[in-house]
Amino acid sequence: VGIVSADLKSRNEVTVQNVASYRFRESVQITVEGFGLVTGDIAWGGKWFFLTSDTPMSLSLTNVASLTAYASAIKAELHRANIMGADGAEIDHIELFGPPVAPGANSRNFVLCPGGAYDRSPCGTGTSAKLACLAASSKLNADDDWVQESIVGSHFTGRYKFSADGAIIPSITGSAFV
């Protein structure tokens, strides 16, 4: 999808500069069978995402099966309603948001990936899509940090700069340990 650069900060921490990201559509409303009205944004962060905070259950590991069913139902309705990304691209990731658990985090997420698997990390492309939505809504300034917490409690710190064409260039910092 483009050039992604990485800067190794330490033995266990890296900052990745992702591809240009942007919000494609704002406040898209769909009616999801069994759940009702769901409103979300469609954004590109290296993959196509439908991002929503309309989540009827807490974002916790005890709810993974229910969250997966809910996100799968959203994805099915987007497909049924022929709601797509730019140029008819399939929206293949569903990102649910809720309040963070950890102090210092801005949000907690659950990301359903293609094939029905969920992302244990805060999802770099998903965090990029989230940053694009926050920037488009003037809810996060360029160069300000956004700490995204995953369903398992791991964290990515995102920030962005604007590109010449008005998209954002996100940078995501995270760490990993064996």
Disulfide bonds with the S-S distance in Angstrom:
none
